Amino acid sequence: MYRYHPFYPPTQRPYPPIYSRAQPSYNRNYPPVETKTFMSSAGKTLSLMEDAQKVLQRIKTSDDFSSKFMRAAQQSNLPEVHKLLQTIGTKVQPVVSFNPDGVRLVFDEKLGQVDCCHLIVIVRWM
């Protein structure tokens, strides 16, 4: 697909672009890498993914659950939506928002006092 108007041929450059000067190389001293938080955050995110998988599996396999969930969301009945999500038995309760196109579930976790990871799942229903 052309990015330009279909009646005009794409422009061809006769030669590759010439860069005026080479980028200078800097000797930067970086602090030593500390992977403890990074690895712990990855572990927490895996746990969030398991919870998200449980929710998506229930939506996929249960027509009754899906219809109740959509009906409550259409009526902007957030307490009912949370109550339905609690029946799944996830460790983390997602933050839920919805619009006419679908639902957005945000699973987040803390590592001590630090917000370490967020998993955002968007599912369309229209």
VENJOJO-V149694 format. One line per field, one symbol per residue. phi: phi as a letter, one per 40 degrees, with the letter a starting at -180 (. if undefined). burial: # if it has 9 or more other C-alpha atoms within 8 Angstrom, else .. Layout:
phi = ???
burial = ???
This chain:
phi = .ccbcccbcccbccaccbccaccccbcbbccccbcdcdcccccccccccccccccccccccbcccccccccccccfccdcccccccccgccbcccbaaaccibbbbcbabbgccccabbbbbbcbb
burial = .......................................###.##..##.##.##..##.....##..#..##...##.###.###.#.#.#...#.#...##########....####.......
